[in-house]
Amino acid sequence: MKKYLVVLMSFFVSLSIYGQDEAKSNNALGKFSVEMSPFGSSAQHNIREVGFKTNVSYEFVPRLYVLAHYEESKGLYDGNGVKTHFSSNALGGGLGYTVLGMSTGGKVDARLLVAQTIGSKDWKKTLYSVELSWKLREGISPVLGLGFSHAVSHTSGVPNMNMVYGSIGFRF
């Protein structure tokens, strides 16, 4: 019962804080954004990850938002004369905070993400990511991302990995 009361109180506090911002309090659709981008990572243990990710976010108080994250990726292995790949995906969520807003409508966000592989994939893993994202202007805009990800592998023969990754995409 205490958990539900805390969640309910947090919801009402966030509503009252958000109501103080006149610019967005009248536009519920303006609180949502969708971001899609391909990404590539540095190699570790002769594995380089490349893929495509999608984030759907909702700004529940000014500068702070929650997001749903989905990615589809391939772990490209090139070692000991063997070239192969491991298919993977991840579904999860996280929090984002707008660190810097710009006069052009662009912004710099910091994000924390946690995601888990779903379904029958070759490479099962849990992802923990920290990311900086730069939206260049207001509206539909290019987005540049740079992040660090720790992948805890649940597949035998594939070690845990620490990766630096970059992405270029669009935010709507």
N, C-alpha and C positions, 0 to 999 in steps of 0.2 A: 504494500500500500504506500509506503514511503517513497518507493521508486516512482510510482505514478504521480504522486503529489509533486515531487521534484521536477519531473518532466513537464507536468502541466504548468507549474510556476515559471519554469524556464521559457516555455512557449509564450506565456502572457507577458513576461518581462521583455522578450525580444519583440513582441508586437508593439508594446508601448514605446520602446526605443526607436523602432523603425517608423512609428507614426510621427516622430519629430522631424523627419526629413520630408519636406513638402514636395520636392522634385519627384520622388519615386513613390510616395504613399498612394498616389492616385493611379499608378500604372502597374498592375500585377504582372503583366506579361514582360515588362522591362526588367523584372527581377531574375528571369531565366536566361541562360545562355548555353549554347552548344558549341563545342570545340572539337574539331577533327584534324588529326595530323599524323603523318608517317614519322617514325623515329628510328634511330640507329644508335648502337652503343659501342663502347670500347670493347676490345677483346680481353677475355680472361679465361685461362685454362683452355686456350685455343677455340673458344666459343665466342662468337659475335652475335648479338641479338638485333634483329631488324623486325619492324612490324608497323601496325597501324593502331592508333588509340583514339577513343572518343570519350569526352567528358561532358556531362550534363550538369550544370550547376544552378543553384538557387540562392540568391542573396537574401538572407532572412533578417539581417541588420546591416546598416551601412558598413561597407568594407569587409564584412565577414560572410562567407558562404559555405554551404555544404555541396559536395559534388558526388555524382555516381560516375564510376570509371569502368570502362571496358577496353581491353586490348587483345589483339590477335597478333601473334608473333612467331618467328622462326629463330631457333638457335642454330646458327651456321657453324658447324664443326670442321676444322681443317687442321689435322695433326697426325703425325706418324704415317704420312702418305695416304690417309683416309679423308675423304670429303663426304660429309653427310649433313643432315639437318634434323632438328627436333621441333615438332609443332607444339605450340602452347597457346594458351589464352589466359586471361585473368579478369575477374569481375570483382569490384570492390567499391570503396568510397573513401572520402576524406574531407578535409577542411582546407579552405583557402582564405587568405587575407590579402587585401589590396594594400600593398606597402606604399605605393606612390601613384598618385593620379596626375595626369598631364593636361595641359590646356587644350590639346588636340582631341581629347576624349580618350586617349590611350591610357594604359595603366600597367603597372608592374605588380604581379601577384606572387606570393609565396604559398606553396601547397604542401600538405602532408597527405600521403595516400597509403592505403593498405588494400591489397587485392589477393585473391586466391584463384587457382586454376579450377575450372568447372568442366565437367564432361570427361570423355575418354581422350586424352591428349598424350603425346609421347613424353612431354616434359611437364611434370606436375610440380608446382612451386607456390610459395607464398612470397609476395612482393611487399617491400617496405620502401617507399620513395619520398624524397624531398626534391622539390622542383621550384625553379623561378620561371615565370612566364611573362612575356612582354607583348601586350596587345598594342599595336601601333596607333590605332585611331578608333573613333567611335563608330558604331554600326558594324557591318560586316567588315572584318579586318584581318590582315595577316597576323599570325602569332608566332613568336620565336620562343622556344623553351630550352632550358638547360637543367639537368637534374642528376641526382645520384640515387641509385637503386640497389638495395640488398635483396637478393633472391635466395630464399631458403628452399633448396631442392628436395623434393620428395620422391625422386626417381633415382634408382640405383645406377651408378656409373656416371651421373652428372653431379658435380660438386656444387656447393653453395657458391654464389658469385656476388661480387661487388662491381657495379658498372656505372660509368659516367655516360649519360646519353644526351642527345640533342634532338630537337624536333622543329619542324616548320609546318605550319598549318593555317587554318582559318577558324575564327570565332564568329558566331552569328548572334 
